[in-house]
Amino acid sequence: MLRTVGGQATLWETVLPVGVAVMSPELARVDALLDDERFFEPFRVHFDPVWGRPSIPIETYLRLMFLKSRYRLGYETLCAEVADSISWQRFCRIGVGGGVPHPTTLMKITTRCGSSTVEQLNEVLIAKAVEAKLVKTNRVRADTTVVEANVKYPTDSGLLTRAIGKAARLVERIQATGAAARTTVADNTAQARSSAHSIGVWLRRRSGQARDEVLVITGRIADLAAETMTDAVRVVRNARRHLIRHRNIPKAGRLAAMINDLDTLVQRANQVIGQTRQRIAGETPPGATRLVSLHDPDARPIRKGRLGRPVEFGYKAQVVDNEDGIVLDHTVEIGNPPDAPQLVPAIGRVIGRCGRPPDAVTADRGYGQATIDKRLGELGIGTVAIPRPGTPSKKRRAEQNEVDFRELVRWRTGAEGRISALKRQHGWNRTRLDTIEGARTWCGHGVFAHNLTKIARLQT
């Protein structure tokens, strides 16, 4: 059951000294900005209005998530800090002496409501800013970046070793319930870890034979993984038969979940085995479909040309902001789609939110195409300042040397600073939620907190 607001003030608040419950100026401005019932609407479809256990007040959830993103706190740390601060309790609409929501409650609401709810929250916030005439659209800029997934640097041997160990643990837990108890399974965990350790030993020798030996060892680990997954398939099949015959056993739901987890692991591990053998044969697996994580199947290797990190593993995000730093549009996509086709739809969404087309649009040369300039002009954009890749013609060189064009291109470089701020201050450097849905939810909350801070400051 949905609860939008909390209870009344407690008696303890009337006896507190005046200065104890005073919020900082920033929190006071954000608190006033969030005091709008339109922010409750996106949550209504996820909760029954009458039945079920009452949720925590949505006004409290929104403020807690702002603090989490604004100060880069984990769920447990956030709840501990709010419980220890009367000022933060007042900001979160939690009465003195009242209970702070449990961290798992915040996690469940975040994953349950998903990215669509956060997207609607950002829509409401931009609409409020447009109504207050705080959003400038004289010029906007676009840029892309990589939001790293919550994965270690992936290697074929490392992924296979983890798959073998994880499969062995799941099989042990399933058989401990009595399901597939007579299915014989070979535990190759120790052997796989020993082989993976020997890869590091060979690489430290820096000899010409090291590369060939590493490929041989990796192939051996792939064979162990294939053997383990064959056993796991038999465990899944026999455990499901056991579950069908004994439907009324205790914790049947938990057993079914473990069986499904093992089945999913087998599918992903077999994909890693396939791409490992492909690499051993001298071929490079395509990055668009390459699996780089067992728990985050949507993460992909992305090349952005950075010297320090030539290859990053995660998702590609685009940010469109204006002069005041308000993020007017953002997207998070799987893999490494080209930049140019993303710009026109993004500007179209900006026009829909702001009610008028920007006067000028600028971006880097990754967006530079004549068709993009033409389509932006059809949307009503007066000035498009996007350099073209390659050697420009004499006419195009004259256009790009104009004062207004060069000024817009110089201003565009600030988009990198906006992305850097999102990464440093709002968690865009690495998503802590798995899959593309989790990445969009995580980044959406970061943009929401960022825009709340910017718009609240513009109101002063």
C-alpha positions as CSV (number, residue, x, y, z in Angstrom):
1,M,0.0,0.0,0.0
2,L,1.4,3.4,-1.0
3,R,2.0,6.1,1.6
4,T,3.0,9.4,0.2
5,V,3.6,11.5,3.4
6,G,4.6,10.7,6.9
7,G,2.9,11.3,10.2
8,Q,2.6,14.5,12.3
9,A,5.4,16.0,14.3
10,T,6.2,14.3,17.6
11,L,6.2,16.0,21.0
12,W,10.0,15.7,21.2
13,E,10.4,18.2,18.3
14,T,8.7,21.0,20.4
15,V,11.3,20.8,23.1
16,L,14.4,20.8,20.9
17,P,16.6,23.8,20.8
18,V,16.0,25.9,17.7
19,G,19.4,25.5,16.2
20,V,19.6,21.7,16.4
21,A,17.0,21.0,13.7
22,V,18.2,23.7,11.2
23,M,18.9,22.4,7.8
24,S,21.7,23.7,5.6
25,P,20.7,26.2,2.9
26,E,21.1,23.7,0.1
27,L,18.9,21.1,1.9
28,A,16.3,23.7,2.7
29,R,16.0,24.7,-1.0
30,V,15.9,21.0,-2.1
31,D,13.3,20.3,0.6
32,A,11.0,23.1,-0.7
33,L,11.5,21.9,-4.3
34,L,10.5,18.3,-3.5
35,D,7.4,19.5,-1.7
36,D,5.2,18.8,-4.7
37,E,2.6,16.0,-5.0
38,R,3.5,15.5,-8.6
39,F,6.6,13.6,-7.5
40,F,4.3,11.0,-6.0
41,E,2.5,10.1,-9.2
42,P,5.2,7.9,-10.8
43,F,5.1,5.5,-7.8
44,R,1.4,4.9,-7.8
45,V,1.5,2.2,-10.5
46,H,3.9,0.1,-8.4
47,F,1.8,0.0,-5.2
48,D,-1.8,-1.0,-4.5
49,P,-3.7,2.0,-3.1
50,V,-5.5,-0.1,-0.4
51,W,-4.1,-3.6,0.0
52,G,-0.7,-4.7,1.4
53,R,1.7,-3.5,4.0
54,P,2.1,0.3,4.0
55,S,5.3,1.5,2.3
56,I,7.6,4.1,3.8
57,P,6.4,7.6,2.9
58,I,7.5,8.5,-0.6
59,E,8.5,12.0,0.5
60,T,11.0,10.3,2.8
61,Y,12.3,7.9,0.1
62,L,12.9,10.8,-2.3
63,R,14.9,12.7,0.2
64,L,16.9,9.7,1.4
65,M,17.8,8.9,-2.2
66,F,18.9,12.5,-2.8
67,L,21.2,12.3,0.2
68,K,22.6,9.0,-1.0
69,S,23.4,10.3,-4.5
70,R,24.5,13.8,-3.3
71,Y,27.0,12.5,-0.8
72,R,28.0,9.2,-2.4
73,L,26.7,7.0,0.5
74,G,25.9,3.4,0.6
75,Y,22.5,2.3,1.8
76,E,23.7,1.2,5.2
77,T,25.9,4.3,5.7
78,L,23.0,6.5,4.6
79,C,20.6,5.1,7.2
80,A,23.2,5.3,9.9
81,E,24.0,8.9,9.1
82,V,20.4,10.0,9.0
83,A,19.7,8.2,12.3
84,D,22.6,10.2,13.8
85,S,21.6,13.6,12.5
86,I,18.5,15.5,13.6
87,S,18.9,17.9,10.8
88,W,18.9,15.1,8.2
89,Q,15.9,13.5,9.9
90,R,14.0,16.7,9.6
91,F,15.0,17.0,5.9
92,C,13.8,13.4,5.3
93,R,10.5,14.1,7.1
94,I,11.3,11.6,9.9
95,G,10.1,12.7,13.3
96,V,12.5,12.8,16.2
97,G,12.4,9.4,17.8
98,G,10.9,7.9,14.7
99,G,12.5,4.9,12.9
100,V,14.8,5.4,9.9
101,P,13.9,3.0,7.1
102,H,16.0,-0.2,6.8
103,P,18.6,-0.2,4.0
104,T,16.9,-3.2,2.3
105,T,13.6,-1.3,2.2
106,L,15.3,1.4,0.1
107,M,17.0,-1.2,-2.1
108,K,13.7,-3.0,-2.8
109,I,11.8,0.2,-3.7
110,T,14.6,1.3,-6.0
111,T,14.7,-2.0,-7.9
112,R,10.9,-2.5,-7.9
113,C,10.2,0.9,-9.3
114,G,13.1,0.8,-11.8
115,S,14.3,3.3,-14.4
116,S,10.9,4.3,-15.7
117,T,10.0,5.9,-12.4
118,V,13.3,7.8,-12.1
119,E,12.8,9.0,-15.7
120,Q,9.3,10.3,-14.8
121,L,10.8,12.0,-11.7
122,N,13.2,13.9,-13.9
123,E,10.4,14.8,-16.3
124,V,8.4,16.4,-13.4
125,L,11.5,18.2,-12.1
126,I,12.3,19.7,-15.5
127,A,8.6,20.7,-15.9
128,K,8.7,22.5,-12.6
129,A,11.8,24.4,-13.6
130,V,10.3,25.3,-17.0
131,E,7.2,26.6,-15.2
132,A,9.4,28.8,-13.0
133,K,11.3,30.0,-16.1
134,L,14.6,28.6,-14.8
135,V,15.6,26.6,-17.8
136,K,17.6,28.3,-20.5
137,T,17.5,26.9,-24.0
138,N,19.6,29.4,-25.9
139,R,22.3,26.8,-26.4
140,V,22.7,23.1,-25.4
141,R,25.6,20.6,-25.8
142,A,25.8,16.9,-26.0
143,D,28.6,14.4,-25.2
144,T,28.9,10.7,-24.5
145,T,30.8,8.7,-21.8
146,V,31.2,5.2,-20.4
147,V,29.5,4.2,-17.2
148,E,31.5,1.3,-15.9
149,A,29.7,-1.8,-14.8
150,N,30.3,-3.2,-11.4
151,V,32.8,-5.9,-12.6
152,K,36.4,-6.8,-12.3
153,Y,38.7,-6.6,-15.3
154,P,37.4,-9.6,-17.2
155,T,39.7,-12.4,-18.5
156,D,38.5,-15.6,-20.1
157,S,40.4,-17.7,-17.5
158,G,39.0,-15.6,-14.6
159,L,35.4,-15.8,-15.8
160,L,35.7,-19.6,-16.3
161,T,37.2,-20.1,-12.8
162,R,34.5,-18.1,-11.2
163,A,31.8,-20.0,-13.1
164,I,33.3,-23.3,-11.9
165,G,33.4,-22.2,-8.3
166,K,29.9,-20.7,-8.4
167,A,28.4,-23.8,-10.0
168,A,30.0,-26.0,-7.4
169,R,28.5,-23.9,-4.6
170,L,25.1,-23.9,-6.1
171,V,25.1,-27.7,-6.7
172,E,26.2,-28.2,-3.1
173,R,23.3,-26.1,-1.8
174,I,20.8,-27.8,-4.1
175,Q,21.8,-31.3,-3.1
176,A,21.8,-30.3,0.6
177,T,18.0,-29.9,0.2
178,G,17.7,-33.5,-1.0
179,A,17.2,-32.6,-4.7
180,A,19.4,-34.5,-7.2
181,A,21.2,-36.1,-4.2
182,R,22.3,-39.1,-6.2
183,T,23.7,-37.1,-9.1
184,T,27.5,-37.4,-9.2
185,V,29.3,-34.1,-9.7
186,A,33.0,-33.5,-10.0
187,D,34.2,-30.4,-8.1
188,N,36.9,-28.8,-10.3
189,T,37.2,-25.6,-8.3
190,A,40.6,-26.3,-6.8
191,Q,42.1,-27.5,-10.1
192,A,40.7,-24.5,-12.0
193,R,42.1,-22.0,-9.4
194,S,45.5,-23.7,-9.5
195,S,45.6,-23.4,-13.3
196,A,44.5,-19.7,-13.1
197,H,47.3,-19.0,-10.6
198,S,49.8,-20.6,-12.9
199,I,48.8,-18.2,-15.7
200,G,50.1,-15.3,-13.5
201,V,53.3,-17.2,-12.9
202,W,53.9,-17.6,-16.6
203,L,53.1,-14.0,-17.4
204,R,55.6,-12.8,-14.8
205,R,58.4,-14.7,-16.6
206,R,58.0,-12.5,-19.7
207,S,59.4,-15.1,-22.0
208,G,58.4,-15.8,-25.6
209,Q,56.9,-19.1,-24.5
210,A,54.6,-17.4,-22.0
211,R,51.8,-16.5,-24.4
212,D,51.6,-20.0,-25.9
213,E,51.6,-21.6,-22.5
214,V,48.9,-19.2,-21.2
215,L,46.6,-20.2,-24.2
216,V,47.2,-23.9,-23.3
217,I,46.3,-23.4,-19.7
218,T,43.2,-21.3,-20.6
219,G,42.1,-24.1,-22.9
220,R,42.5,-26.6,-20.0
221,I,40.3,-24.4,-17.8
222,A,37.7,-24.2,-20.5
223,D,37.7,-28.0,-20.6
224,L,37.2,-28.1,-16.8
225,A,34.4,-25.6,-17.1
226,A,32.7,-27.6,-19.9
227,E,32.9,-30.7,-17.7
228,T,31.4,-28.8,-14.7
229,M,28.6,-27.4,-16.8
230,T,27.7,-30.8,-18.1
231,D,27.3,-32.1,-14.6
232,A,25.3,-28.9,-13.7
233,V,22.9,-29.6,-16.5
234,R,22.2,-33.0,-15.0
235,V,21.7,-31.5,-11.6
236,V,19.2,-29.0,-13.0
237,R,17.2,-31.7,-14.8
238,N,17.1,-34.0,-11.8
239,A,16.4,-31.3,-9.3
240,R,13.4,-30.1,-11.3
241,R,12.1,-33.6,-11.4
242,H,12.5,-33.8,-7.6
243,L,10.6,-30.5,-7.3
244,I,7.7,-31.7,-9.4
245,R,7.4,-34.9,-7.4
246,H,7.6,-33.1,-4.0
247,R,5.7,-29.9,-4.5
248,N,4.9,-29.5,-0.8
249,I,8.5,-29.7,0.6
250,P,9.6,-26.8,2.9
251,K,11.2,-23.8,1.1
252,A,10.2,-25.1,-2.4
253,G,10.4,-21.5,-3.7
254,R,14.0,-21.1,-2.5
255,L,15.0,-24.4,-4.2
256,A,13.3,-23.4,-7.4
257,A,15.2,-20.1,-7.3
258,M,18.6,-21.9,-6.8
259,I,17.8,-24.2,-9.7
260,N,17.0,-21.3,-12.0
261,D,20.2,-19.5,-10.9
262,L,22.2,-22.6,-11.8
263,D,20.5,-22.9,-15.2
264,T,21.3,-19.3,-15.9
265,L,24.9,-19.8,-14.9
266,V,25.2,-22.8,-17.2
267,Q,24.0,-20.7,-20.2
268,R,26.3,-17.8,-19.5
269,A,29.3,-20.1,-18.7
270,N,28.8,-22.0,-22.0
271,Q,28.9,-18.6,-23.8
272,V,32.2,-17.8,-22.1
273,I,33.5,-21.2,-23.0
274,G,32.6,-20.6,-26.7
275,Q,34.3,-17.2,-26.8
276,T,37.3,-18.6,-25.0
277,R,37.8,-21.3,-27.6
278,Q,37.3,-18.8,-30.3
279,R,40.1,-16.7,-28.9
280,I,42.4,-19.7,-28.6
281,A,41.8,-20.4,-32.2
282,G,43.1,-17.0,-33.1
283,E,39.8,-15.1,-33.6
284,T,38.5,-12.1,-31.7
285,P,35.0,-12.4,-30.3
286,P,32.7,-9.6,-31.4
287,G,32.5,-6.9,-28.7
288,A,28.7,-6.4,-29.4
289,T,27.9,-9.9,-28.0
290,R,30.9,-10.6,-25.8
291,L,30.1,-11.6,-22.2
292,V,32.3,-9.9,-19.7
293,S,30.5,-10.7,-16.5
294,L,28.6,-13.6,-15.1
295,H,26.3,-11.4,-13.0
296,D,25.9,-8.5,-15.4
297,P,25.2,-10.0,-18.9
298,D,24.4,-6.6,-20.5
299,A,27.9,-5.1,-19.8
300,R,30.1,-4.8,-22.9
301,P,33.7,-3.8,-23.8
302,I,33.7,-0.2,-25.1
303,R,36.6,1.6,-26.7
304,K,36.6,5.4,-26.3
305,G,40.2,6.1,-27.2
306,R,41.4,7.0,-23.7
307,L,45.1,6.6,-23.2
308,G,44.8,5.4,-19.6
309,R,41.9,3.1,-20.3
310,P,41.8,2.0,-23.9
311,V,38.9,-0.4,-23.2
312,E,36.2,0.1,-20.6
313,F,33.5,-2.4,-19.5
314,G,30.0,-1.1,-19.0
315,Y,27.5,1.0,-20.8
316,K,27.5,4.0,-23.1
317,A,25.7,7.1,-21.8
318,Q,24.8,10.4,-23.4
319,V,24.3,13.7,-21.6
320,V,22.6,16.9,-22.9
321,D,22.9,20.0,-20.7
322,N,22.5,23.8,-21.0
323,E,24.4,26.8,-19.8
324,D,23.4,26.4,-16.2
325,G,24.4,22.8,-16.1
326,I,20.9,21.4,-15.9
327,V,20.9,17.9,-17.6
328,L,18.0,18.2,-20.0
329,D,18.3,14.7,-21.4
330,H,20.3,11.6,-20.7
331,T,20.3,8.0,-22.1
332,V,22.2,4.8,-21.2
333,E,22.6,2.1,-23.9
334,I,24.1,-1.3,-24.2
335,G,27.4,-1.6,-26.1
336,N,29.0,1.2,-28.1
337,P,26.3,2.6,-30.5
338,P,27.5,5.5,-32.8
339,D,27.0,9.0,-31.4
340,A,25.4,10.7,-34.3
341,P,22.1,8.9,-34.5
342,Q,21.4,9.6,-30.8
343,L,21.5,13.4,-31.1
344,V,18.3,14.2,-33.0
345,P,16.0,12.1,-30.8
346,A,17.6,13.7,-27.7
347,I,17.0,17.2,-29.0
348,G,13.5,16.2,-29.8
349,R,12.9,15.1,-26.2
350,V,14.5,18.4,-25.0
351,I,12.0,20.3,-27.2
352,G,9.1,18.3,-25.8
353,R,10.2,19.1,-22.2
354,C,11.0,22.7,-22.6
355,G,8.3,23.7,-25.1
356,R,10.7,25.3,-27.6
357,P,13.7,24.3,-29.7
358,P,17.2,25.5,-28.5
359,D,18.7,28.4,-30.4
360,A,22.0,26.5,-30.8
361,V,23.2,22.9,-30.5
362,T,26.8,21.9,-30.3
363,A,28.7,18.6,-29.9
364,D,32.0,17.0,-30.8
365,R,33.0,15.7,-34.2
366,G,31.7,12.2,-33.3
367,Y,28.3,13.7,-34.1
368,G,29.5,15.5,-37.3
369,Q,27.4,14.5,-40.2
370,A,25.6,16.6,-42.8
371,T,22.4,14.7,-42.4
372,I,22.4,15.4,-38.6
373,D,22.8,19.2,-39.3
374,K,19.9,19.0,-41.7
375,R,17.6,17.1,-39.4
376,L,18.4,19.5,-36.5
377,G,17.5,22.4,-38.8
378,E,14.2,20.7,-39.5
379,L,13.5,20.7,-35.7
380,G,13.9,24.5,-35.7
381,I,17.5,24.7,-34.4
382,G,18.9,28.0,-35.7
383,T,22.6,27.3,-35.2
384,V,24.3,23.9,-35.3
385,A,28.0,23.9,-34.4
386,I,29.4,20.4,-34.9
387,P,32.8,19.9,-36.5
388,R,33.0,17.3,-39.2
389,P,35.6,14.5,-39.1
390,G,38.2,14.4,-41.8
391,T,39.5,17.2,-44.0
392,P,36.7,19.8,-44.5
393,S,36.0,21.4,-47.8
394,K,36.9,25.1,-48.4
395,K,33.3,26.1,-47.8
396,R,33.0,24.0,-44.7
397,R,36.3,25.3,-43.4
398,A,35.0,28.9,-43.7
399,E,31.9,28.0,-41.8
400,Q,33.9,26.4,-39.0
401,N,36.2,29.4,-38.7
402,E,33.3,31.8,-38.0
403,V,33.5,33.5,-34.6
404,D,30.1,32.1,-33.4
405,F,30.9,28.6,-34.5
406,R,34.3,28.6,-32.7
407,E,32.8,30.1,-29.6
408,L,30.1,27.3,-29.4
409,V,32.8,24.6,-30.0
410,R,34.9,26.1,-27.1
411,W,31.8,26.1,-24.9
412,R,31.1,22.5,-25.8
413,T,34.2,21.3,-24.0
414,G,32.4,22.1,-20.8
415,A,30.3,19.0,-21.4
416,E,33.3,17.0,-20.3
417,G,33.3,18.9,-17.1
418,R,29.6,18.2,-16.6
419,I,30.2,14.4,-17.1
420,S,33.2,14.6,-14.7
421,A,31.0,16.2,-12.1
422,L,28.3,13.5,-12.5
423,K,31.0,10.8,-12.1
424,R,32.7,12.4,-9.1
425,Q,29.6,13.6,-7.3
426,H,26.7,11.4,-8.3
427,G,28.1,7.9,-9.0
428,W,28.3,7.9,-12.7
429,N,31.8,6.5,-12.6
430,R,30.5,3.0,-11.8
431,T,26.9,1.7,-11.6
432,R,26.3,-0.5,-8.5
433,L,23.2,-2.0,-10.0
434,D,23.4,-4.9,-12.6
435,T,22.0,-5.1,-16.1
436,I,21.0,-2.2,-18.4
437,E,17.8,-1.6,-16.3
438,G,19.9,-1.2,-13.1
439,A,22.4,1.1,-14.9
440,R,19.6,3.3,-16.1
441,T,18.1,3.4,-12.6
442,W,21.4,4.2,-11.0
443,C,22.3,7.0,-13.5
444,G,18.7,8.4,-13.4
445,H,19.0,8.9,-9.6
446,G,22.3,10.6,-10.1
447,V,20.8,13.0,-12.7
448,F,17.8,13.7,-10.5
449,A,20.0,14.7,-7.5
450,H,22.3,16.8,-9.8
451,N,19.3,18.7,-11.3
452,L,17.7,19.2,-7.8
453,T,20.9,20.9,-6.7
454,K,21.2,23.0,-9.8
455,I,17.6,24.1,-10.0
456,A,17.3,24.7,-6.2
457,R,20.3,27.0,-6.5
458,L,18.8,28.9,-9.4
459,Q,15.7,29.6,-7.4
460,T,17.6,31.9,-4.9
